[in-house]
Amino acid sequence: MYQFFRERCQNDEIGGYVTFGIMTCDGTCIIHDISVEKAFVECIVNRLNRFKASVIHMHDIIQDILNS
């Protein structure tokens, strides 16, 4: 199972900003700073959970979604 999380990041050009990432519920795999749009990241989490995506494929699935 996957969940999203909120974090504050810092960028030299734009300063601080709030962004969302995805992690496994047990915290073994974490991807930071996926999007500043909470609803978008929540949608990705819902897809990962609905299709019971393996953590082995988590990075590739998220990358494919971001590239589409």
mmCIF file as Biopython writes it, N, C-alpha, C and O atoms, coordinates in Angstrom:
data_model
#
loop_
_atom_site.group_PDB
_atom_site.id
_atom_site.type_symbol
_atom_site.label_atom_id
_atom_site.label_alt_id
_atom_site.label_comp_id
_atom_site.label_asym_id
_atom_site.label_entity_id
_atom_site.label_seq_id
_atom_site.pdbx_PDB_ins_code
_atom_site.Cartn_x
_atom_site.Cartn_y
_atom_site.Cartn_z
_atom_site.occupancy
_atom_site.B_iso_or_equiv
_atom_site.auth_seq_id
_atom_site.auth_asym_id
_atom_site.pdbx_PDB_model_num
ATOM 1   N N  . MET A ? 1  ? 0.832  -1.182 0.000   1.0 0.0 1  A 1 
ATOM 2   C CA . MET A ? 1  ? 0.000  0.000  0.000   1.0 0.0 1  A 1 
ATOM 3   C C  . MET A ? 1  ? 0.883  1.255  0.000   1.0 0.0 1  A 1 
ATOM 4   O O  . MET A ? 1  ? 2.001  1.263  0.516   1.0 0.0 1  A 1 
ATOM 5   N N  . TYR A ? 2  ? 0.339  2.288  -0.591  1.0 0.0 2  A 1 
ATOM 6   C CA . TYR A ? 2  ? 1.061  3.543  -0.740  1.0 0.0 2  A 1 
ATOM 7   C C  . TYR A ? 2  ? 0.283  4.681  -0.107  1.0 0.0 2  A 1 
ATOM 8   O O  . TYR A ? 2  ? -0.935 4.605  0.057   1.0 0.0 2  A 1 
ATOM 9   N N  . GLN A ? 3  ? 1.001  5.734  0.245   1.0 0.0 3  A 1 
ATOM 10  C CA . GLN A ? 3  ? 0.385  6.946  0.769   1.0 0.0 3  A 1 
ATOM 11  C C  . GLN A ? 3  ? 1.170  8.148  0.281   1.0 0.0 3  A 1 
ATOM 12  O O  . GLN A ? 3  ? 2.343  8.035  -0.073  1.0 0.0 3  A 1 
ATOM 13  N N  . PHE A ? 4  ? 0.515  9.297  0.265   1.0 0.0 4  A 1 
ATOM 14  C CA . PHE A ? 4  ? 1.235  10.517 -0.116  1.0 0.0 4  A 1 
ATOM 15  C C  . PHE A ? 4  ? 1.599  11.279 1.152   1.0 0.0 4  A 1 
ATOM 16  O O  . PHE A ? 4  ? 1.022  11.059 2.218   1.0 0.0 4  A 1 
ATOM 17  N N  . PHE A ? 5  ? 2.558  12.170 1.014   1.0 0.0 5  A 1 
ATOM 18  C CA . PHE A ? 5  ? 2.966  12.998 2.136   1.0 0.0 5  A 1 
ATOM 19  C C  . PHE A ? 5  ? 3.305  14.395 1.643   1.0 0.0 5  A 1 
ATOM 20  O O  . PHE A ? 5  ? 3.634  14.602 0.475   1.0 0.0 5  A 1 
ATOM 21  N N  . ARG A ? 6  ? 3.218  15.331 2.548   1.0 0.0 6  A 1 
ATOM 22  C CA . ARG A ? 6  ? 3.494  16.742 2.263   1.0 0.0 6  A 1 
ATOM 23  C C  . ARG A ? 6  ? 4.860  17.075 2.847   1.0 0.0 6  A 1 
ATOM 24  O O  . ARG A ? 6  ? 5.215  16.612 3.931   1.0 0.0 6  A 1 
ATOM 25  N N  . GLU A ? 7  ? 5.620  17.881 2.116   1.0 0.0 7  A 1 
ATOM 26  C CA . GLU A ? 7  ? 6.907  18.319 2.637   1.0 0.0 7  A 1 
ATOM 27  C C  . GLU A ? 7  ? 7.229  19.713 2.126   1.0 0.0 7  A 1 
ATOM 28  O O  . GLU A ? 7  ? 6.689  20.159 1.113   1.0 0.0 7  A 1 
ATOM 29  N N  . ARG A ? 8  ? 8.090  20.374 2.819   1.0 0.0 8  A 1 
ATOM 30  C CA . ARG A ? 8  ? 8.544  21.696 2.400   1.0 0.0 8  A 1 
ATOM 31  C C  . ARG A ? 8  ? 9.947  21.550 1.835   1.0 0.0 8  A 1 
ATOM 32  O O  . ARG A ? 8  ? 10.832 20.985 2.478   1.0 0.0 8  A 1 
ATOM 33  N N  . CYS A ? 9  ? 10.142 22.066 0.624   1.0 0.0 9  A 1 
ATOM 34  C CA . CYS A ? 9  ? 11.442 21.996 -0.045  1.0 0.0 9  A 1 
ATOM 35  C C  . CYS A ? 9  ? 11.976 23.405 -0.265  1.0 0.0 9  A 1 
ATOM 36  O O  . CYS A ? 9  ? 11.240 24.387 -0.171  1.0 0.0 9  A 1 
ATOM 37  N N  . GLN A ? 10 ? 13.241 23.481 -0.553  1.0 0.0 10 A 1 
ATOM 38  C CA . GLN A ? 10 ? 13.906 24.766 -0.780  1.0 0.0 10 A 1 
ATOM 39  C C  . GLN A ? 10 ? 14.622 24.713 -2.119  1.0 0.0 10 A 1 
ATOM 40  O O  . GLN A ? 10 ? 15.290 23.731 -2.444  1.0 0.0 10 A 1 
ATOM 41  N N  . ASN A ? 11 ? 14.475 25.775 -2.886  1.0 0.0 11 A 1 
ATOM 42  C CA . ASN A ? 11 ? 15.134 25.898 -4.171  1.0 0.0 11 A 1 
ATOM 43  C C  . ASN A ? 11 ? 15.803 27.263 -4.220  1.0 0.0 11 A 1 
ATOM 44  O O  . ASN A ? 11 ? 15.182 28.264 -3.863  1.0 0.0 11 A 1 
ATOM 45  N N  . ASP A ? 12 ? 17.053 27.321 -4.654  1.0 0.0 12 A 1 
ATOM 46  C CA . ASP A ? 12 ? 17.791 28.589 -4.691  1.0 0.0 12 A 1 
ATOM 47  C C  . ASP A ? 12 ? 17.114 29.639 -5.568  1.0 0.0 12 A 1 
ATOM 48  O O  . ASP A ? 12 ? 17.196 30.833 -5.280  1.0 0.0 12 A 1 
ATOM 49  N N  . GLU A ? 13 ? 16.450 29.204 -6.630  1.0 0.0 13 A 1 
ATOM 50  C CA . GLU A ? 13 ? 15.852 30.157 -7.566  1.0 0.0 13 A 1 
ATOM 51  C C  . GLU A ? 13 ? 14.473 30.635 -7.135  1.0 0.0 13 A 1 
ATOM 52  O O  . GLU A ? 13 ? 14.150 31.813 -7.286  1.0 0.0 13 A 1 
ATOM 53  N N  . ILE A ? 14 ? 13.644 29.715 -6.590  1.0 0.0 14 A 1 
ATOM 54  C CA . ILE A ? 14 ? 12.267 30.096 -6.265  1.0 0.0 14 A 1 
ATOM 55  C C  . ILE A ? 14 ? 11.994 30.151 -4.761  1.0 0.0 14 A 1 
ATOM 56  O O  . ILE A ? 14 ? 10.909 30.558 -4.347  1.0 0.0 14 A 1 
ATOM 57  N N  . GLY A ? 15 ? 12.949 29.754 -3.956  1.0 0.0 15 A 1 
ATOM 58  C CA . GLY A ? 15 ? 12.753 29.777 -2.512  1.0 0.0 15 A 1 
ATOM 59  C C  . GLY A ? 15 ? 12.047 28.533 -2.011  1.0 0.0 15 A 1 
ATOM 60  O O  . GLY A ? 15 ? 12.148 27.466 -2.616  1.0 0.0 15 A 1 
ATOM 61  N N  . GLY A ? 16 ? 11.336 28.671 -0.912  1.0 0.0 16 A 1 
ATOM 62  C CA . GLY A ? 16 ? 10.641 27.535 -0.320  1.0 0.0 16 A 1 
ATOM 63  C C  . GLY A ? 16 ? 9.320  27.258 -1.010  1.0 0.0 16 A 1 
ATOM 64  O O  . GLY A ? 16 ? 8.665  28.175 -1.505  1.0 0.0 16 A 1 
ATOM 65  N N  . TYR A ? 17 ? 8.936  26.011 -1.041  1.0 0.0 17 A 1 
ATOM 66  C CA . TYR A ? 17 ? 7.652  25.618 -1.620  1.0 0.0 17 A 1 
ATOM 67  C C  . TYR A ? 17 ? 7.184  24.316 -0.984  1.0 0.0 17 A 1 
ATOM 68  O O  . TYR A ? 17 ? 7.984  23.538 -0.465  1.0 0.0 17 A 1 
ATOM 69  N N  . VAL A ? 18 ? 5.890  24.097 -1.033  1.0 0.0 18 A 1 
ATOM 70  C CA . VAL A ? 18 ? 5.291  22.874 -0.508  1.0 0.0 18 A 1 
ATOM 71  C C  . VAL A ? 18 ? 5.082  21.919 -1.669  1.0 0.0 18 A 1 
ATOM 72  O O  . VAL A ? 18 ? 4.591  22.309 -2.728  1.0 0.0 18 A 1 
ATOM 73  N N  . THR A ? 19 ? 5.454  20.683 -1.465  1.0 0.0 19 A 1 
ATOM 74  C CA . THR A ? 19 ? 5.332  19.670 -2.506  1.0 0.0 19 A 1 
ATOM 75  C C  . THR A ? 19 ? 4.848  18.361 -1.884  1.0 0.0 19 A 1 
ATOM 76  O O  . THR A ? 19 ? 4.788  18.229 -0.662  1.0 0.0 19 A 1 
ATOM 77  N N  . PHE A ? 20 ? 4.509  17.414 -2.724  1.0 0.0 20 A 1 
ATOM 78  C CA . PHE A ? 20 ? 3.987  16.132 -2.262  1.0 0.0 20 A 1 
ATOM 79  C C  . PHE A ? 20 ? 4.793  14.991 -2.856  1.0 0.0 20 A 1 
ATOM 80  O O  . PHE A ? 20 ? 5.230  15.049 -4.005  1.0 0.0 20 A 1 
ATOM 81  N N  . GLY A ? 21 ? 4.979  13.965 -2.062  1.0 0.0 21 A 1 
ATOM 82  C CA . GLY A ? 21 ? 5.686  12.772 -2.490  1.0 0.0 21 A 1 
ATOM 83  C C  . GLY A ? 21 ? 4.855  11.544 -2.186  1.0 0.0 21 A 1 
ATOM 84  O O  . GLY A ? 21 ? 3.746  11.641 -1.659  1.0 0.0 21 A 1 
ATOM 85  N N  . ILE A ? 22 ? 5.401  10.389 -2.522  1.0 0.0 22 A 1 
ATOM 86  C CA . ILE A ? 22 ? 4.717  9.112  -2.308  1.0 0.0 22 A 1 
ATOM 87  C C  . ILE A ? 22 ? 5.673  8.171  -1.600  1.0 0.0 22 A 1 
ATOM 88  O O  . ILE A ? 22 ? 6.872  8.138  -1.880  1.0 0.0 22 A 1 
ATOM 89  N N  . MET A ? 23 ? 5.113  7.411  -0.681  1.0 0.0 23 A 1 
ATOM 90  C CA . MET A ? 23 ? 5.907  6.419  0.032   1.0 0.0 23 A 1 
ATOM 91  C C  . MET A ? 23 ? 5.077  5.172  0.285   1.0 0.0 23 A 1 
ATOM 92  O O  . MET A ? 23 ? 3.847  5.216  0.301   1.0 0.0 23 A 1 
ATOM 93  N N  . THR A ? 24 ? 5.773  4.061  0.482   1.0 0.0 24 A 1 
ATOM 94  C CA . THR A ? 24 ? 5.078  2.860  0.902   1.0 0.0 24 A 1 
ATOM 95  C C  . THR A ? 24 ? 4.650  3.072  2.346   1.0 0.0 24 A 1 
ATOM 96  O O  . THR A ? 24 ? 5.283  3.832  3.079   1.0 0.0 24 A 1 
ATOM 97  N N  . CYS A ? 25 ? 3.579  2.406  2.756   1.0 0.0 25 A 1 
ATOM 98  C CA . CYS A ? 25 ? 3.052  2.599  4.107   1.0 0.0 25 A 1 
ATOM 99  C C  . CYS A ? 25 ? 4.049  2.180  5.183   1.0 0.0 25 A 1 
ATOM 100 O O  . CYS A ? 25 ? 3.997  2.681  6.306   1.0 0.0 25 A 1 
ATOM 101 N N  . ASP A ? 26 ? 4.951  1.269  4.847   1.0 0.0 26 A 1 
ATOM 102 C CA . ASP A ? 26 ? 5.960  0.862  5.829   1.0 0.0 26 A 1 
ATOM 103 C C  . ASP A ? 26 ? 7.219  1.724  5.755   1.0 0.0 26 A 1 
ATOM 104 O O  . ASP A ? 26 ? 8.158  1.513  6.523   1.0 0.0 26 A 1 
ATOM 105 N N  . GLY A ? 27 ? 7.246  2.693  4.837   1.0 0.0 27 A 1 
ATOM 106 C CA . GLY A ? 27 ? 8.356  3.628  4.739   1.0 0.0 27 A 1 
ATOM 107 C C  . GLY A ? 27 ? 9.614  3.092  4.083   1.0 0.0 27 A 1 
ATOM 108 O O  . GLY A ? 27 ? 10.660 3.738  4.146   1.0 0.0 27 A 1 
ATOM 109 N N  . THR A ? 28 ? 9.539  1.918  3.450   1.0 0.0 28 A 1 
ATOM 110 C CA . THR A ? 28 ? 10.739 1.337  2.842   1.0 0.0 28 A 1 
ATOM 111 C C  . THR A ? 28 ? 11.118 1.987  1.518   1.0 0.0 28 A 1 
ATOM 112 O O  . THR A ? 28 ? 12.273 1.904  1.100   1.0 0.0 28 A 1 
ATOM 113 N N  . CYS A ? 29 ? 10.175 2.625  0.859   1.0 0.0 29 A 1 
ATOM 114 C CA . CYS A ? 29 ? 10.455 3.276  -0.424  1.0 0.0 29 A 1 
ATOM 115 C C  . CYS A ? 29 ? 9.777  4.642  -0.419  1.0 0.0 29 A 1 
ATOM 116 O O  . CYS A ? 29 ? 8.577  4.748  -0.167  1.0 0.0 29 A 1 
ATOM 117 N N  . ILE A ? 30 ? 10.554 5.682  -0.697  1.0 0.0 30 A 1 
ATOM 118 C CA . ILE A ? 30 ? 10.044 7.054  -0.663  1.0 0.0 30 A 1 
ATOM 119 C C  . ILE A ? 30 ? 10.496 7.790  -1.915  1.0 0.0 30 A 1 
ATOM 120 O O  . ILE A ? 30 ? 11.664 7.721  -2.298  1.0 0.0 30 A 1 
ATOM 121 N N  . ILE A ? 31 ? 9.570  8.491  -2.546  1.0 0.0 31 A 1 
ATOM 122 C CA . ILE A ? 31 ? 9.900  9.364  -3.668  1.0 0.0 31 A 1 
ATOM 123 C C  . ILE A ? 31 ? 9.451  10.770 -3.287  1.0 0.0 31 A 1 
ATOM 124 O O  . ILE A ? 31 ? 8.263  11.015 -3.076  1.0 0.0 31 A 1 
ATOM 125 N N  . HIS A ? 32 ? 10.390 11.674 -3.201  1.0 0.0 32 A 1 
ATOM 126 C CA . HIS A ? 32 ? 10.139 13.054 -2.789  1.0 0.0 32 A 1 
ATOM 127 C C  . HIS A ? 32 ? 9.787  13.938 -3.981  1.0 0.0 32 A 1 
ATOM 128 O O  . HIS A ? 32 ? 10.141 13.637 -5.121  1.0 0.0 32 A 1 
ATOM 129 N N  . ASP A ? 33 ? 9.092  15.022 -3.701  1.0 0.0 33 A 1 
ATOM 130 C CA . ASP A ? 33 ? 8.916  16.139 -4.638  1.0 0.0 33 A 1 
ATOM 131 C C  . ASP A ? 33 ? 8.379  15.707 -6.003  1.0 0.0 33 A 1 
ATOM 132 O O  . ASP A ? 33 ? 8.974  16.011 -7.036  1.0 0.0 33 A 1 
ATOM 133 N N  . ILE A ? 34 ? 7.262  15.003 -5.997  1.0 0.0 34 A 1 
ATOM 134 C CA . ILE A ? 34 ? 6.651  14.563 -7.260  1.0 0.0 34 A 1 
ATOM 135 C C  . ILE A ? 34 ? 5.888  15.706 -7.907  1.0 0.0 34 A 1 
ATOM 136 O O  . ILE A ? 34 ? 6.005  15.931 -9.112  1.0 0.0 34 A 1 
ATOM 137 N N  . SER A ? 35 ? 5.108  16.428 -7.112  1.0 0.0 35 A 1 
ATOM 138 C CA . SER A ? 35 ? 4.312  17.523 -7.658  1.0 0.0 35 A 1 
ATOM 139 C C  . SER A ? 35 ? 3.883  18.456 -6.536  1.0 0.0 35 A 1 
ATOM 140 O O  . SER A ? 35 ? 3.807  18.055 -5.374  1.0 0.0 35 A 1 
ATOM 141 N N  . VAL A ? 36 ? 3.602  19.703 -6.895  1.0 0.0 36 A 1 
ATOM 142 C CA . VAL A ? 36 ? 3.043  20.650 -5.938  1.0 0.0 36 A 1 
ATOM 143 C C  . VAL A ? 36 ? 1.521  20.525 -5.885  1.0 0.0 36 A 1 
ATOM 144 O O  . VAL A ? 36 ? 0.875  21.164 -5.056  1.0 0.0 36 A 1 
ATOM 145 N N  . GLU A ? 37 ? 0.947  19.705 -6.766  1.0 0.0 37 A 1 
ATOM 146 C CA . GLU A ? 37 ? -0.496 19.514 -6.825  1.0 0.0 37 A 1 
ATOM 147 C C  . GLU A ? 37 ? -0.893 18.274 -6.030  1.0 0.0 37 A 1 
ATOM 148 O O  . GLU A ? 37 ? -0.657 17.145 -6.459  1.0 0.0 37 A 1 
ATOM 149 N N  . LYS A ? 38 ? -1.498 18.502 -4.865  1.0 0.0 38 A 1 
ATOM 150 C CA . LYS A ? 38 ? -1.897 17.413 -3.972  1.0 0.0 38 A 1 
ATOM 151 C C  . LYS A ? 38 ? -2.839 16.429 -4.671  1.0 0.0 38 A 1 
ATOM 152 O O  . LYS A ? 38 ? -2.652 15.217 -4.562  1.0 0.0 38 A 1 
ATOM 153 N N  . ALA A ? 39 ? -3.837 16.928 -5.381  1.0 0.0 39 A 1 
ATOM 154 C CA . ALA A ? 39 ? -4.825 16.061 -6.029  1.0 0.0 39 A 1 
ATOM 155 C C  . ALA A ? 39 ? -4.173 15.133 -7.050  1.0 0.0 39 A 1 
ATOM 156 O O  . ALA A ? 39 ? -4.574 13.977 -7.181  1.0 0.0 39 A 1 
ATOM 157 N N  . PHE A ? 40 ? -3.184 15.625 -7.762  1.0 0.0 40 A 1 
ATOM 158 C CA . PHE A ? 40 ? -2.478 14.819 -8.755  1.0 0.0 40 A 1 
ATOM 159 C C  . PHE A ? 40 ? -1.738 13.663 -8.089  1.0 0.0 40 A 1 
ATOM 160 O O  . PHE A ? 40 ? -1.819 12.522 -8.545  1.0 0.0 40 A 1 
ATOM 161 N N  . VAL A ? 41 ? -1.017 13.960 -7.007  1.0 0.0 41 A 1 
ATOM 162 C CA . VAL A ? 41 ? -0.267 12.920 -6.296  1.0 0.0 41 A 1 
ATOM 163 C C  . VAL A ? 41 ? -1.226 11.935 -5.633  1.0 0.0 41 A 1 
ATOM 164 O O  . VAL A ? 41 ? -0.964 10.732 -5.611  1.0 0.0 41 A 1 
ATOM 165 N N  . GLU A ? 42 ? -2.321 12.432 -5.099  1.0 0.0 42 A 1 
ATOM 166 C CA . GLU A ? 42 ? -3.331 11.558 -4.499  1.0 0.0 42 A 1 
ATOM 167 C C  . GLU A ? 42 ? -3.911 10.601 -5.544  1.0 0.0 42 A 1 
ATOM 168 O O  . GLU A ? 42 ? -4.174 9.437  -5.243  1.0 0.0 42 A 1 
ATOM 169 N N  . CYS A ? 43 ? -4.108 11.086 -6.757  1.0 0.0 43 A 1 
ATOM 170 C CA . CYS A ? 43 ? -4.601 10.255 -7.859  1.0 0.0 43 A 1 
ATOM 171 C C  . CYS A ? 43 ? -3.600 9.146  -8.185  1.0 0.0 43 A 1 
ATOM 172 O O  . CYS A ? 43 ? -3.998 8.004  -8.412  1.0 0.0 43 A 1 
ATOM 173 N N  . ILE A ? 44 ? -2.317 9.467  -8.210  1.0 0.0 44 A 1 
ATOM 174 C CA . ILE A ? 44 ? -1.288 8.452  -8.463  1.0 0.0 44 A 1 
ATOM 175 C C  . ILE A ? 44 ? -1.316 7.393  -7.367  1.0 0.0 44 A 1 
ATOM 176 O O  . ILE A ? 44 ? -1.247 6.198  -7.654  1.0 0.0 44 A 1 
ATOM 177 N N  . VAL A ? 45 ? -1.417 7.828  -6.116  1.0 0.0 45 A 1 
ATOM 178 C CA . VAL A ? 45 ? -1.479 6.886  -4.991  1.0 0.0 45 A 1 
ATOM 179 C C  . VAL A ? 45 ? -2.691 5.971  -5.137  1.0 0.0 45 A 1 
ATOM 180 O O  . VAL A ? 45 ? -2.590 4.763  -4.919  1.0 0.0 45 A 1 
ATOM 181 N N  . ASN A ? 46 ? -3.820 6.535  -5.498  1.0 0.0 46 A 1 
ATOM 182 C CA . ASN A ? 46 ? -5.029 5.725  -5.676  1.0 0.0 46 A 1 
ATOM 183 C C  . ASN A ? 46 ? -4.838 4.673  -6.762  1.0 0.0 46 A 1 
ATOM 184 O O  . ASN A ? 46 ? -5.292 3.538  -6.613  1.0 0.0 46 A 1 
ATOM 185 N N  . ARG A ? 47 ? -4.175 5.037  -7.845  1.0 0.0 47 A 1 
ATOM 186 C CA . ARG A ? 47 ? -3.899 4.071  -8.922  1.0 0.0 47 A 1 
ATOM 187 C C  . ARG A ? 47 ? -2.970 2.965  -8.446  1.0 0.0 47 A 1 
ATOM 188 O O  . ARG A ? 47 ? -3.224 1.784  -8.680  1.0 0.0 47 A 1 
ATOM 189 N N  . LEU A ? 48 ? -1.891 3.357  -7.774  1.0 0.0 48 A 1 
ATOM 190 C CA . LEU A ? 48 ? -0.940 2.358  -7.270  1.0 0.0 48 A 1 
ATOM 191 C C  . LEU A ? 48 ? -1.635 1.371  -6.336  1.0 0.0 48 A 1 
ATOM 192 O O  . LEU A ? 48 ? -1.401 0.165  -6.417  1.0 0.0 48 A 1 
ATOM 193 N N  . ASN A ? 49 ? -2.480 1.877  -5.461  1.0 0.0 49 A 1 
ATOM 194 C CA . ASN A ? 49 ? -3.178 1.011  -4.512  1.0 0.0 49 A 1 
ATOM 195 C C  . ASN A ? 49 ? -4.255 0.165  -5.188  1.0 0.0 49 A 1 
ATOM 196 O O  . ASN A ? 49 ? -4.405 -1.016 -4.874  1.0 0.0 49 A 1 
ATOM 197 N N  . ARG A ? 50 ? -4.995 0.756  -6.099  1.0 0.0 50 A 1 
ATOM 198 C CA . ARG A ? 50 ? -6.077 0.028  -6.778  1.0 0.0 50 A 1 
ATOM 199 C C  . ARG A ? 50 ? -5.534 -1.160 -7.566  1.0 0.0 50 A 1 
ATOM 200 O O  . ARG A ? 50 ? -6.137 -2.233 -7.580  1.0 0.0 50 A 1 
ATOM 201 N N  . PHE A ? 51 ? -4.393 -0.963 -8.219  1.0 0.0 51 A 1 
ATOM 202 C CA . PHE A ? 51 ? -3.814 -2.031 -9.029  1.0 0.0 51 A 1 
ATOM 203 C C  . PHE A ? 51 ? -2.775 -2.856 -8.269  1.0 0.0 51 A 1 
ATOM 204 O O  . PHE A ? 51 ? -2.122 -3.726 -8.846  1.0 0.0 51 A 1 
ATOM 205 N N  . LYS A ? 52 ? -2.626 -2.576 -6.972  1.0 0.0 52 A 1 
ATOM 206 C CA . LYS A ? 52 ? -1.695 -3.314 -6.117  1.0 0.0 52 A 1 
ATOM 207 C C  . LYS A ? 52 ? -0.302 -3.393 -6.757  1.0 0.0 52 A 1 
ATOM 208 O O  . LYS A ? 52 ? 0.307  -4.458 -6.853  1.0 0.0 52 A 1 
ATOM 209 N N  . ALA A ? 53 ? 0.159  -2.245 -7.179  1.0 0.0 53 A 1 
ATOM 210 C CA . ALA A ? 53 ? 1.451  -2.166 -7.868  1.0 0.0 53 A 1 
ATOM 211 C C  . ALA A ? 53 ? 2.587  -2.588 -6.942  1.0 0.0 53 A 1 
ATOM 212 O O  . ALA A ? 53 ? 2.648  -2.190 -5.779  1.0 0.0 53 A 1 
ATOM 213 N N  . SER A ? 54 ? 3.470  -3.392 -7.482  1.0 0.0 54 A 1 
ATOM 214 C CA . SER A ? 54 ? 4.637  -3.840 -6.731  1.0 0.0 54 A 1 
ATOM 215 C C  . SER A ? 54 ? 5.595  -2.670 -6.519  1.0 0.0 54 A 1 
ATOM 216 O O  . SER A ? 54 ? 5.771  -1.825 -7.397  1.0 0.0 54 A 1 
ATOM 217 N N  . VAL A ? 55 ? 6.202  -2.638 -5.352  1.0 0.0 55 A 1 
ATOM 218 C CA . VAL A ? 55 ? 7.165  -1.583 -5.054  1.0 0.0 55 A 1 
ATOM 219 C C  . VAL A ? 55 ? 8.342  -1.616 -6.030  1.0 0.0 55 A 1 
ATOM 220 O O  . VAL A ? 55 ? 8.993  -0.595 -6.253  1.0 0.0 55 A 1 
ATOM 221 N N  . ILE A ? 56 ? 8.610  -2.770 -6.602  1.0 0.0 56 A 1 
ATOM 222 C CA . ILE A ? 56 ? 9.684  -2.910 -7.592  1.0 0.0 56 A 1 
ATOM 223 C C  . ILE A ? 56 ? 9.426  -2.011 -8.803  1.0 0.0 56 A 1 
ATOM 224 O O  . ILE A ? 56 ? 10.363 -1.525 -9.436  1.0 0.0 56 A 1 
ATOM 225 N N  . HIS A ? 57 ? 8.148  -1.797 -9.118  1.0 0.0 57 A 1 
ATOM 226 C CA . HIS A ? 57 ? 7.776  -1.014 -10.295 1.0 0.0 57 A 1 
ATOM 227 C C  . HIS A ? 57 ? 7.349  0.413  -9.963  1.0 0.0 57 A 1 
ATOM 228 O O  . HIS A ? 57 ? 7.008  1.183  -10.860 1.0 0.0 57 A 1 
ATOM 229 N N  . MET A ? 58 ? 7.365  0.764  -8.693  1.0 0.0 58 A 1 
ATOM 230 C CA . MET A ? 58 ? 6.860  2.062  -8.244  1.0 0.0 58 A 1 
ATOM 231 C C  . MET A ? 58 ? 7.500  3.235  -8.990  1.0 0.0 58 A 1 
ATOM 232 O O  . MET A ? 58 ? 6.785  4.089  -9.515  1.0 0.0 58 A 1 
ATOM 233 N N  . HIS A ? 59 ? 8.812  3.289  -9.045  1.0 0.0 59 A 1 
ATOM 234 C CA . HIS A ? 59 ? 9.499  4.399  -9.709  1.0 0.0 59 A 1 
ATOM 235 C C  . HIS A ? 59 ? 9.137  4.493  -11.190 1.0 0.0 59 A 1 
ATOM 236 O O  . HIS A ? 59 ? 8.878  5.582  -11.703 1.0 0.0 59 A 1 
ATOM 237 N N  . ASP A ? 60 ? 9.121  3.347  -11.874 1.0 0.0 60 A 1 
ATOM 238 C CA . ASP A ? 60 ? 8.816  3.346  -13.306 1.0 0.0 60 A 1 
ATOM 239 C C  . ASP A ? 60 ? 7.380  3.786  -13.565 1.0 0.0 60 A 1 
ATOM 240 O O  . ASP A ? 60 ? 7.125  4.538  -14.506 1.0 0.0 60 A 1 
ATOM 241 N N  . ILE A ? 61 ? 6.452  3.329  -12.751 1.0 0.0 61 A 1 
ATOM 242 C CA . ILE A ? 61 ? 5.047  3.710  -12.928 1.0 0.0 61 A 1 
ATOM 243 C C  . ILE A ? 61 ? 4.875  5.213  -12.745 1.0 0.0 61 A 1 
ATOM 244 O O  . ILE A ? 61 ? 4.212  5.871  -13.547 1.0 0.0 61 A 1 
ATOM 245 N N  . ILE A ? 62 ? 5.467  5.748  -11.697 1.0 0.0 62 A 1 
ATOM 246 C CA . ILE A ? 62 ? 5.349  7.186  -11.443 1.0 0.0 62 A 1 
ATOM 247 C C  . ILE A ? 62 ? 6.017  7.979  -12.572 1.0 0.0 62 A 1 
ATOM 248 O O  . ILE A ? 62 ? 5.474  8.989  -13.021 1.0 0.0 62 A 1 
ATOM 249 N N  . GLN A ? 63 ? 7.163  7.539  -13.021 1.0 0.0 63 A 1 
ATOM 250 C CA . GLN A ? 63 ? 7.847  8.218  -14.123 1.0 0.0 63 A 1 
ATOM 251 C C  . GLN A ? 63 ? 6.992  8.202  -15.393 1.0 0.0 63 A 1 
ATOM 252 O O  . GLN A ? 63 ? 6.900  9.209  -16.096 1.0 0.0 63 A 1 
ATOM 253 N N  . ASP A ? 64 ? 6.372  7.064  -15.680 1.0 0.0 64 A 1 
ATOM 254 C CA . ASP A ? 64 ? 5.501  6.974  -16.863 1.0 0.0 64 A 1 
ATOM 255 C C  . ASP A ? 64 ? 4.332  7.942  -16.757 1.0 0.0 64 A 1 
ATOM 256 O O  . ASP A ? 64 ? 3.976  8.593  -17.740 1.0 0.0 64 A 1 
ATOM 257 N N  . ILE A ? 65 ? 3.728  8.046  -15.568 1.0 0.0 65 A 1 
ATOM 258 C CA . ILE A ? 65 ? 2.609  8.957  -15.368 1.0 0.0 65 A 1 
ATOM 259 C C  . ILE A ? 65 ? 3.070  10.405 -15.547 1.0 0.0 65 A 1 
ATOM 260 O O  . ILE A ? 65 ? 2.380  11.204 -16.179 1.0 0.0 65 A 1 
ATOM 261 N N  . LEU A ? 66 ? 4.219  10.735 -14.997 1.0 0.0 66 A 1 
ATOM 262 C CA . LEU A ? 66 ? 4.727  12.108 -15.129 1.0 0.0 66 A 1 
ATOM 263 C C  . LEU A ? 66 ? 5.082  12.460 -16.561 1.0 0.0 66 A 1 
ATOM 264 O O  . LEU A ? 66 ? 4.981  13.623 -16.952 1.0 0.0 66 A 1 
ATOM 265 N N  . ASN A ? 67 ? 5.491  11.489 -17.344 1.0 0.0 67 A 1 
ATOM 266 C CA . ASN A ? 67 ? 5.873  11.726 -18.743 1.0 0.0 67 A 1 
ATOM 267 C C  . ASN A ? 67 ? 4.699  11.718 -19.698 1.0 0.0 67 A 1 
ATOM 268 O O  . ASN A ? 67 ? 4.856  12.087 -20.861 1.0 0.0 67 A 1 
ATOM 269 N N  . SER A ? 68 ? 3.515  11.304 -19.238 1.0 0.0 68 A 1 
ATOM 270 C CA . SER A ? 68 ? 2.365  11.216 -20.148 1.0 0.0 68 A 1 
ATOM 271 C C  . SER A ? 68 ? 1.604  12.518 -20.229 1.0 0.0 68 A 1 
ATOM 272 O O  . SER A ? 68 ? 0.611  12.609 -20.951 1.0 0.0 68 A 1 
#
